Amino acid sequence: MKKYKSFVLLLILPFLGCNKDNIENDDIYFPANNGLKWEIKTIASLKWNEGAVADLKNYLIQTNTKSFMILHNGRIVMEEYFDGHTQSTPWAWNSAGKTLVTATTGIAQQEGLININTKASQYLGVGWTSAGLAKENLITPRHLLTMSSGLNDESNLVLKSNLTYLADAGTRWSYHNVFQRLMDVVEKASQQQFETYFETKLRNKIGMDGFWDNGLIFRIYNSNTRSMARFGILALNKGKWQNDQIINEAFFTESITTSQNINPSYGYLWWLNGKAKYMVPGGQKVYESTLVPNAPADMYAAMGAADQRLYVVPSRDLVIVRMGETSSPGNSSFALSGFDNELWARISAVIK
């Protein structure tokens, strides 16, 4: 009889949205696309350090955080909202949304609509830059994914007049908003608006909410915190959602692998930890260090201005989301800042 009751309990728990701390099988969990129920896992059940949680929360408050989540194998361990922010409040991803463009580009390639290794002008038309035909023909969608187009980076406004030649494609890494031409590549190849293609092929399949708006410099994605977490679960599971391989696994693996030798801490619009050196937006200086020393070496991250963060750590089965205002008035970095290392010092104290 006891075995029968246990079997029934295992059957009904997923439908009740209950905590599965006592269930031995801790495979990755995918929250249902319709509804607010989401399985949870307690800090105590993971044998993490509950005594360090207060310091983490205090730091989040001090650094103007609006929302923060930690997921373990897709289950919520921490979910915090501050300063009037709520579970349903949308917030701008800023440049962290670049990884959504990467994913959508990968989907377009696996559907045979594009090839990231052919010249970009095949999709954008000849003369989409002011670099001259010979130099323009060197640029592929892959160069746009890796920030190595060689186009002038003095202006973040992606106008043809600004897209002049600076170096041959593939020979210079420079953080530049020209990546957004990938959205035009997908539009031309799919013969539909990028937003429509993205929503059909990615957003709706994993139950995200959100919308793209036209910012002053580029289109910015806005969503609630749980939607960013959903994308993080997809990334943790190498592009697969339940039984649906939404993003080709080989392409996703390429995305989170060093994409060029100039800045080894950069993949396809993803930032990569654990490499010997890194570069940051706005300069050509090379730093001889890992990106975030206090974070696990296998972490990869979507990073946006004002410290919008999506961290994925496969070795610990973690997805971590931070949304909010900039952590300090003087910090305008699109990527690495002291905030990341300080935050990870406190996260590490909890998960050790």
N, C-alpha and C positions, 0 to 999 in steps of 0.2 A: 504493500500500500504506500509506503514512504517513497519508493521509486516512482510509482505512478503519480503522486502529488508533485514530485520534483519535475517530472516530465511536463506536466500541465503548466507549472509555473514558468518553465523555460519557454513554453509556447505563448503565454499571455503577456509576459513582461514587455516585449517590444511594442505591443499595442497600447500598453498603459503608459509608456514613456517613463518607466521607473528606473531607478538606479540599479546598475548591474554589477555592483561591487563584488557580490558574492558568486558571480558566475565565472567559472574558470576561463571560458573562451573570451578573450579580450581582443578579438579581431577588430579591424578598423570599422568604425560606425559611421553610417551616412544618415543624417537627419532627413525625415520625410520632406518632400517638396511642398506639401500642403499642410499647414498647421504650425503651431509654436512649440510643440513638444520636442524635447531634445534630451537625450540621455545624459546623465551626469555621473561623475566619478569624484569621490571625496579625496582631499589631500591625505587624510589618515589612511585610506585604503591603498594609496600609492607609497605610503611610508615616507612622504616628504616632510620637510621641516615646517610645521605649522607656526612655530615661534618666529619665523622670518617673514610671515605674511604681512604683519602690521608695518614693518619697515618698507616693504614693497609698496603697499597702499599709500603710505605717507609720501613716498617719492613720486608716485603717480600724481597725487594731488598737487604737490609742490611744482611739478613740471607741466601744469596746465592740461593734463590728460582729460579727455571727455569719456573715453571708454577703453576697456582693457579686457582681454579674454585669454585664458590658457585652455587649450584642448589637449587631451591625451587620447590618441587613437580615435579622434573625432568626438569624444565625449567632453562635456564642459566640466572643467575643474574649478576655474575662476571666471566670473563674469561680473564686472564692476562698471558702474556708470557714475559720473561726477558732474557737478555744476549744471544740473537741469537736463543733461543728456539722458535719453531713454533708449530702450531696446529698439524702438522704431525710428529714431532720429537719423536722417541721412547726413552724411558727412563726406567731404571731398577726399578722394584718395590721392590727389595730386599725382606726382610721378610714379607712385606705387601702381597706378593704373596702367603703366606701360606693359606690365606683365600680362594684362588682359589682351593687349594688342598682340603680344607674342603668341599667346594661346590661340587667338583667332586666326593669326597668320598660319600657324601650324595646321589648324583644321582646314583652311583653304588649300594648303599644299597637299594634305592627305586626300582631299577630294579631287585632286588633279586640276585645280583651277590655277595654281601658280607653281613656280619652281623658284625657291629663294636663291638659287645659284645662277639664274639667268639675269641679264641686265634689266634694271628697273624700268628703263625706257620702253621695254616691251609692253608694260602695263600702263605707264604714265605718259607715254608718248615722247617723241624726240623733242629736246629743248625744255625739259622740266626744270633744268638748272641753268645757271649762267656760267658754267664751267668750261664750255666748249664741248663739241661732240665727242672727241677722242677721250677726254677725261670723264665725261658723263657716262660713256659706254662702259667704263670700268666698274661703275657702281651697281651692285646687286641688292636685292632685298636683304640678303644676309649682312651686307655692310650696314644697312640701316638698323638691323637687329643688334648689331655689335658695336654701334657708335664708332664705326671706322670708315665712314663715307669719304673722308678727306675734304669735305666741304667747309667753307669758312664758318667759324663758330662765333663770330663777333656779335651776331644778333640772334636772339631766340625767336624772332618773327620769321616764320617759314614762308618767305616770299621769294619768287624766282630771282629777283634782283639781289637778294642777300646770299643766294646759294652759289657763290663763286668758288673757284678752285683754290685750294690751299695745299693739298698733298694728294698723291695717288691713293685711290681707295685701297684700304687694307694696310696702309703704312703709318697711320696716325690714329690714336684713340682720342676722341674728344666728345664729351657729353653734349648733345645737341638735340633740339626739338625737331630736327629733320626726320626723326624716327616716325613722326606722325604721317609721313607720306606712305607708310605701310598701310594705313587705313584707306588711303586712296587706291593703293594696289589691290586690296581686297574688294573695294567697291567696284573698280573697273572689271576685275576678273569674275566677280559673282553677279555683276549687273544688278546690284541692289545697294541700298544704303548700308554703310558699315554697321550702324547701330542695329538694323534689322537682321543682318547676317549674324552678328554677335549674339543677339537675343535668342534667335532660333537655334543656333548651333552650340551655344555655351550657356548663357545666363539661365534660360528657362529649364535646361536639362538638369541643373544642380539646385534649382530653387532659389536663386538669388533674386533680390529686388534691385532697384537702382536705375540710374539713367546717366547718359552722357550730356554734358552741357558744353557750350562753346565758350571757353575761357578766353581771356585776353590774348594768350599765347597759343594754347592748343586745347583740344577737347579733353575735359576732365570727367572722370567717372565719380559718381556720388552714390553711396548706398548706406544701409545700416551696418552695424558692426558684425552681426551674424552673417551677413552676406559675404563680407570679406573673409570671415572664418570658413564659410563653405568653399570659397575658392582655395583657401589654404588646405582644406581636406583633400580637394582634387589634386593639388600639387603634391601633398604628402603621399598620395596613392598613385603618383606618376601618370596623371592624366586620366585615371579611370574612376568612374562614379558608379558604385555598385557593379553591375555587369556590363556597363557601357564604357568602352574605351573611347572617351570623347576626344582626347588629344593623343595622337600616336605616341606610344611610349618611347620609341627611338628619338623622335623629335623632342619630346619633353626632356629626355636625358641630355640631349645636345644643349637644350636651353639652360640647364643648370651645370654645364661644364664650361671650363675656360674656353672662350670663343676666339681668342687671339693672344699673342704673346706679349703685347704691349701693356695691357692691364689684365693680368691673369685673374683678378677678382671680379670679372664681368663675364656673364654668359650672354644669353639672348634677352637683354633688358632686365635680367635678374642679377642681383649682387651676390657674390660668393665669398663665404668666409673660409679661413684655413689655408689661404694661399700665401706665398712668400712676400708678395708686394701688392700694392694697390695704387690707383689714382682716384681723384675725386673730381667732380664737376668744377669747371672754371679755371683749370690750369693744367700744366703739363708736368708738374712735380710728381715723382714716384716715391712712395713711402715704403720703406723696407720693413713691413710688418703685416700681420694678418689684419683683416678688416675690423673685426670686433674681438679682441683677445679674450674677453671674459665669456664669450659665447662658444658653444661646441664648434669644432672645426668643420663639421659637415653641414652647418647651417647655410641655407640660401634665403634670400630676402627680397621682398618688394619694398622699395623705399621711396618716399615722397617728401616734398617740402613740408616744413612745420612738423617734422617727425611723424609722418604717417608711416606705419610699419606693419608688415606681415612677415613674420619669421617662421620658417619651416625647418624642423630638426629631425630628420629621419631616424638617427641613432637613438633618440629619446621619444619617438612617436609624438612629437609636439607640433602644434600650430599655435602661434601667439600673435595677437592683434593689438595694436595700439593706435587709437585715433585721438586727435586733439589739436590744440593750438601749439605753436612752437614752444619747446621746452624752456627756452630762454630768449629774451628780446634780441640778443646779438647773434642767434643761431639761424642762419638762412640756408644752411646746407641742404642739398637735395639728397645727400646720401650720408656718409659717415659724419657723426658728430660725437662729442663727448657723451651726449645723452645715451647713445647705444651701449657704450661700455659700462656706464654707470647703471643703466637699467638692467643690463645682463648680470652685473655683480649681484643685484638684488634678486633677480629671477633665479640665478644659480644657487643662492643661499636657500631658496625655497625648495628647489627640485633636487638638491644633493642627496 
